[in-house]
Amino acid sequence: MTDRALEGLRIVEFCDELGSYCGRLLADLGAEVIKVEPPGGGRQRNTPPYYRDEATPDTSLAFWVHNTSKKSVLIDLDFPGGRAAARKLILSGDAVIEDFPAGYLASRGLGYAELAAEKPSLVYTSITGFGQDGPHAGWAYSDIVGQAMGGVMTLAGEPADPPNMIYGNQSDISASIQAAQGTLMALLLADATGAGQQVDVSAQEAISMSQETAMQTWDLQKRNRTRTGERGMIPVQLPGVGVYKAIDGYVSLFVLAPGGADFPALVDWMRENGAAGDLDEEPYASMCNGLNMALLTQIMGDPSSAASAIQRLAHINSVVAAFVGSMTAVRAYEEGQKRRLLVGIASTPKDLAHNTQLRARNWFTQLQFDYLNATLEFPGAPYRLSETPVRIARPPRLGEHTAAVLAAFA
């Protein structure tokens, strides 16, 4: 009987920035994830910012966030003894995850074909920029290249902007998530049949899903989707739709979308606070009372009426903006949601740290960093399992488990 979803699995990880989140997802669920690292650590261990600005391989926040619950073993693959130790370690496990360039581990006698011949049940997950084959398989990769080649950069930003990079290493994260899913599916089959396999994950392919319908638009209509910015697909500023400035930050409204209360509920709220201005007078009152996506579609479909309608919409929006600007972001969010209006805070990291919902659900986790004599708070897992809950442990120090793990093969 186990209380961890993946307890009993041993996974050997050879990952840096591209694949390390895959290992974290599996480790937090209870798998023993042994991270094999080179002397001095990889790029992620040596990436700022650092805890208390002390630049060491054991204090990188970039490393911490993607490497919780793992063990760390130092092995130098450039030497025969290191490759032999790595081979023994791999063959003791159920799966490998690696993000070296295609062919790197195979050139060191640690490729899938050679290892699977000795252990047919082995699951071997390879995460690269462009996959294990094809004309781009050996090309250089970093997250910004993945975002560009995956198509999301051309859709991000305002129409007048050049292509924008999405914040964070979203190409790496997308690849890691898909790699975790692929690894678990392959392990399920291996458990049932004894047959392992190679899981080939391309970051370009993984992040391309973020384009949603853009590729289908080209396939079916031969039309490239372009950057739409804050306004989305509608070319005019609509009242109750978009990002609005509050006293202490910003909120995002989408009052005209299905799923929440309609625009008259927003006007009712404004009226109760003496902020409706002239929206109860014509020519604005009738428009406010019937303002929804169906009406807007009708207006935009009639060019003769569109010009005057756009002027009225702009005025209504200015009244909405003044109303939102009179409140704090939290008040706009909480009061709006009480009325079933689609309002959300454009949350800063500080906002998330104090978010009532996240705190009520005990999402944040307290981790003990004994070597720093500190207790630090970490974001929680992206899922909850009622019977086999996630338990997060602090990320390992560089080489912390080398002696204990390799002693088994001495």
C-alpha positions in Angstrom: 0.0 0.0 0.0 1.4 3.4 -1.0 0.3 6.9 -0.2 2.3 8.4 -3.1 1.1 8.1 -6.7 4.5 7.2 -8.2 6.2 5.7 -5.2 8.4 2.8 -6.1 9.5 4.2 -9.5 13.1 5.1 -10.0 13.7 7.7 -12.7 17.2 8.8 -13.7 17.3 12.4 -15.0 20.0 14.0 -17.3 18.3 17.3 -17.7 19.1 21.0 -17.4 16.8 23.9 -18.3 14.7 22.2 -21.0 13.6 19.0 -19.1 14.1 19.6 -15.4 10.4 20.5 -14.8 9.5 17.1 -16.2 11.5 15.5 -13.4 10.0 17.8 -10.8 6.4 16.8 -11.8 7.3 13.1 -11.3 9.4 13.6 -8.1 6.7 15.6 -6.3 4.3 12.6 -7.0 6.6 10.3 -5.2 9.0 8.9 -7.8 12.6 8.6 -6.8 14.1 11.0 -9.4 17.9 10.9 -9.4 19.3 14.0 -11.1 22.7 13.3 -12.7 24.7 16.5 -12.8 28.2 17.5 -14.1 30.9 18.9 -11.8 29.9 22.4 -10.9 26.3 21.9 -12.0 24.6 22.8 -15.2 23.3 26.2 -16.5 20.2 26.2 -14.3 22.1 25.8 -11.1 24.2 28.9 -12.0 21.4 31.1 -13.1 20.3 34.2 -11.1 18.5 35.4 -9.1 20.1 33.8 -6.0 18.8 33.5 -2.4 20.1 36.5 -0.5 22.2 37.4 -3.6 24.7 34.7 -2.7 25.7 33.2 -6.1 26.3 29.5 -5.5 25.0 26.4 -7.2 22.9 25.7 -4.1 21.1 29.1 -4.0 19.7 29.6 -7.5 16.0 30.3 -7.5 15.8 29.2 -11.1 17.1 25.8 -10.1 15.0 25.5 -7.0 11.7 26.0 -8.7 12.2 23.2 -11.2 14.0 20.6 -9.1 12.1 20.0 -5.9 12.0 16.5 -4.4 14.9 15.1 -6.4 18.2 13.6 -5.4 21.5 14.9 -6.9 24.4 12.7 -8.1 27.6 14.1 -9.6 28.9 12.1 -12.6 31.3 13.3 -15.2 30.2 11.7 -18.5 33.4 12.8 -20.2 35.3 10.0 -18.5 34.9 6.2 -18.9 34.4 5.7 -15.1 31.6 8.3 -15.1 29.9 6.7 -18.1 30.1 3.2 -16.5 28.5 4.6 -13.3 25.8 6.3 -15.3 25.1 3.1 -17.1 24.6 1.1 -13.9 22.4 3.8 -12.5 20.2 3.9 -15.6 19.8 0.1 -15.6 18.7 0.2 -12.0 15.8 2.5 -12.9 12.5 2.3 -14.6 12.9 5.3 -16.8 15.4 7.9 -18.1 14.6 11.5 -19.0 17.3 13.5 -20.8 17.5 16.8 -22.7 20.9 16.5 -24.4 21.2 17.3 -28.1 20.1 14.3 -30.2 22.8 11.6 -30.3 24.8 13.0 -27.4 24.2 10.1 -25.0 24.3 7.5 -27.7 27.8 8.7 -28.6 28.8 7.8 -25.0 27.3 4.4 -25.1 24.2 5.5 -23.2 21.6 5.7 -26.0 18.2 4.1 -26.0 19.0 1.2 -28.4 22.0 0.0 -26.5 20.4 0.2 -23.1 17.0 -1.2 -24.2 18.9 -4.3 -25.5 20.0 -4.9 -22.0 16.8 -3.8 -20.3 13.8 -4.2 -22.6 11.3 -2.6 -20.1 13.3 0.7 -20.0 11.3 3.9 -20.8 13.7 6.4 -22.3 12.4 10.0 -22.7 14.4 12.4 -24.9 13.5 16.1 -24.8 15.1 18.2 -27.5 14.3 21.4 -29.4 13.2 19.7 -32.6 13.0 16.0 -32.0 15.3 13.0 -32.6 15.1 13.0 -36.4 14.4 15.3 -39.3 16.6 18.0 -40.9 16.5 20.2 -37.8 17.3 17.5 -35.2 20.8 18.7 -34.6 20.1 22.4 -34.6 20.9 24.6 -31.6 18.0 25.3 -29.2 17.1 27.6 -26.4 13.7 28.7 -25.1 13.6 31.8 -27.3 14.3 29.7 -30.3 11.5 27.3 -29.3 9.0 30.1 -28.9 10.0 31.6 -32.3 9.9 28.3 -34.1 6.7 27.1 -32.3 4.8 30.1 -33.7 3.7 31.8 -30.5 5.9 34.8 -30.8 4.2 36.0 -33.9 0.9 36.0 -32.1 2.1 37.8 -28.9 1.9 41.6 -28.4 0.2 44.5 -30.0 -0.4 44.7 -33.7 2.2 47.5 -34.1 4.8 45.5 -32.2 7.4 43.1 -33.6 6.9 39.5 -32.4 7.0 39.3 -28.6 8.5 36.7 -26.4 6.1 35.3 -23.7 7.4 35.7 -20.2 9.2 32.8 -18.7 10.7 29.7 -20.4 7.3 28.6 -21.8 8.8 26.5 -24.6 10.9 24.5 -22.0 7.9 24.2 -19.7 5.6 23.0 -22.5 8.1 20.4 -23.5 8.6 19.2 -19.9 4.8 18.8 -19.3 4.4 16.8 -22.5 7.5 14.7 -21.5 6.0 13.9 -18.1 2.7 12.8 -19.8 4.6 10.7 -22.4 6.8 9.1 -19.7 3.9 8.1 -17.6 2.0 6.6 -20.5 5.0 4.6 -21.5 5.6 3.4 -17.9 2.0 2.3 -17.8 2.5 0.1 -20.9 5.8 -1.2 -19.6 4.2 -2.2 -16.3 1.5 -4.1 -18.2 3.6 -5.7 -20.9 7.2 -5.5 -19.9 7.9 -3.5 -23.1 9.7 -0.2 -22.8 10.1 2.4 -25.5 11.6 5.7 -26.4 9.5 8.8 -25.9 10.6 11.6 -28.3 9.5 15.1 -27.3 10.1 18.2 -29.4 9.8 21.5 -27.8 8.8 23.1 -31.1 5.9 20.6 -31.3 4.9 21.0 -27.7 4.6 24.8 -27.6 2.9 24.8 -31.0 -0.4 23.8 -29.2 -0.4 27.3 -27.7 -1.3 28.7 -31.2 -4.7 27.1 -30.7 -6.6 27.7 -34.0 -3.8 29.7 -35.8 -2.5 26.7 -37.8 -6.0 25.5 -38.7 -6.8 29.0 -39.9 -3.9 28.8 -42.3 -4.7 25.2 -43.3 -8.4 25.9 -44.0 -8.5 29.5 -45.0 -4.9 30.2 -46.1 -4.8 33.2 -43.8 -2.2 34.0 -41.2 -3.5 34.9 -37.8 -1.7 38.1 -36.5 -1.1 39.8 -33.2 -4.3 41.2 -31.8 -3.0 42.7 -28.6 -5.2 43.8 -25.7 -8.4 44.1 -27.8 -8.3 40.6 -29.1 -10.1 39.8 -32.4 -12.4 42.9 -32.2 -10.8 46.0 -33.7 -12.5 48.6 -31.4 -12.3 49.2 -27.7 -15.5 47.7 -26.2 -16.8 48.8 -22.8 -16.3 46.2 -20.1 -13.7 44.3 -22.2 -9.9 44.6 -21.7 -7.4 45.8 -19.0 -8.4 48.7 -16.8 -6.4 50.8 -14.4 -7.4 50.6 -10.8 -6.0 52.8 -7.9 -3.2 50.3 -7.1 -2.9 48.1 -10.1 -4.9 46.7 -13.0 -7.9 44.5 -13.5 -9.1 42.6 -16.6 -12.8 42.7 -17.5 -14.6 40.5 -20.0 -18.2 41.5 -19.2 -19.5 40.8 -22.7 -18.3 37.2 -22.8 -20.7 34.3 -22.2 -20.3 32.8 -18.7 -21.0 35.8 -16.5 -23.6 38.5 -15.9 -24.3 40.9 -18.8 -23.4 44.5 -19.2 -26.6 45.9 -17.5 -25.3 44.3 -14.2 -22.2 46.4 -14.5 -24.3 49.6 -15.1 -26.4 48.6 -12.0 -23.2 48.4 -9.9 -22.0 51.8 -11.3 -25.4 53.3 -10.6 -25.4 52.1 -7.0 -22.1 54.0 -6.5 -23.3 57.2 -8.2 -20.8 56.5 -11.1 -23.2 55.8 -14.0 -22.9 59.3 -15.3 -25.1 59.8 -18.4 -25.5 56.1 -19.2 -29.1 56.2 -18.1 -29.7 58.9 -20.8 -30.1 58.4 -24.5 -28.4 57.7 -26.8 -26.5 55.5 -24.3 -29.2 53.9 -22.2 -30.7 51.7 -24.9 -27.3 50.6 -26.0 -26.2 49.7 -22.4 -29.4 47.7 -21.8 -28.8 45.5 -24.8 -25.1 45.5 -25.0 -23.8 42.0 -25.7 -21.8 40.2 -28.4 -24.8 39.6 -30.6 -25.6 43.3 -30.7 -21.9 44.1 -31.5 -21.9 41.6 -34.3 -25.0 43.2 -35.7 -23.5 46.7 -35.5 -20.2 45.7 -37.1 -22.1 44.0 -39.9 -23.8 47.3 -40.8 -21.1 49.7 -42.0 -23.7 52.6 -42.2 -24.3 52.5 -38.5 -20.9 51.5 -37.3 -19.3 54.9 -37.1 -21.9 56.4 -34.7 -22.1 53.2 -32.7 -18.3 53.2 -32.2 -18.5 56.8 -30.8 -21.2 55.8 -28.3 -19.2 52.7 -27.3 -16.1 54.8 -26.7 -18.0 57.1 -24.4 -19.6 54.3 -22.5 -16.1 52.8 -22.1 -14.7 56.0 -20.7 -17.4 56.0 -18.0 -16.5 52.4 -17.2 -12.8 53.2 -17.0 -13.5 56.1 -14.6 -15.5 53.8 -12.4 -12.9 51.1 -12.2 -10.2 53.7 -11.7 -11.9 54.8 -8.5 -11.4 51.4 -6.8 -8.5 49.2 -5.7 -7.9 46.2 -7.8 -9.0 43.8 -5.0 -12.3 45.7 -4.5 -13.1 45.7 -8.2 -12.4 42.0 -8.4 -14.3 41.0 -5.3 -17.3 43.2 -5.8 -17.5 42.5 -9.5 -17.4 38.7 -8.9 -20.1 39.0 -6.3 -22.3 40.2 -9.1 -21.1 37.4 -11.4 -19.2 39.8 -13.6 -16.1 38.4 -15.3 -13.4 40.4 -13.5 -9.9 39.3 -12.6 -6.9 41.1 -11.0 -3.8 41.4 -13.3 -1.9 39.8 -10.4 1.6 40.6 -9.5 3.7 38.1 -7.6 2.9 40.0 -4.4 -0.8 39.7 -5.3 -0.5 36.0 -5.6 1.4 35.7 -2.4 -1.6 37.3 -0.6 -4.3 35.8 -2.7 -7.3 34.8 -0.6 -8.2 31.8 -2.7 -4.7 30.3 -2.8 -4.3 30.9 1.0 -7.6 29.3 1.8 -6.6 26.2 -0.2 -3.2 26.0 1.5 -1.5 26.0 -1.9 1.8 27.3 -0.7 4.3 24.8 0.8 6.8 25.5 3.6 10.1 23.8 2.9 13.0 23.4 5.3 16.4 24.4 4.0 18.6 23.1 6.8 21.8 24.1 5.2 20.6 27.7 5.0 18.9 27.6 8.5 15.7 28.8 6.8 12.1 27.9 6.1 11.1 29.1 2.7 7.7 29.2 1.0 7.2 27.5 -2.4 4.3 27.5 -4.8 2.4 24.2 -4.7 1.7 21.5 -7.3 -0.5 22.2 -10.3 -2.9 19.3 -9.4 -4.3 17.6 -6.3 -4.8 13.9 -5.7 -7.2 13.1 -2.9 -5.8 9.6 -2.1 -2.1 10.0 -3.1 -1.3 13.6 -2.4 1.7 15.5 -3.7 4.4 16.1 -1.1 7.1 18.6 -2.1 10.7 18.4 -0.6 13.4 20.9 -1.0 15.6 20.8 -4.1 18.9 18.9 -3.6 22.3 20.5 -3.0 24.8 19.8 -5.8 26.0 16.2 -5.5 24.2 15.8 -2.1 23.3 12.1 -2.7 26.3 11.0 -4.8 27.9 8.8 -2.1 24.6 7.2 -0.9 23.3 6.4 -4.4 26.5 5.2 -6.0 27.4 3.0 -3.0 24.9 0.5 -4.2 27.0 -0.2 -7.3 30.4 -0.3 -5.6 
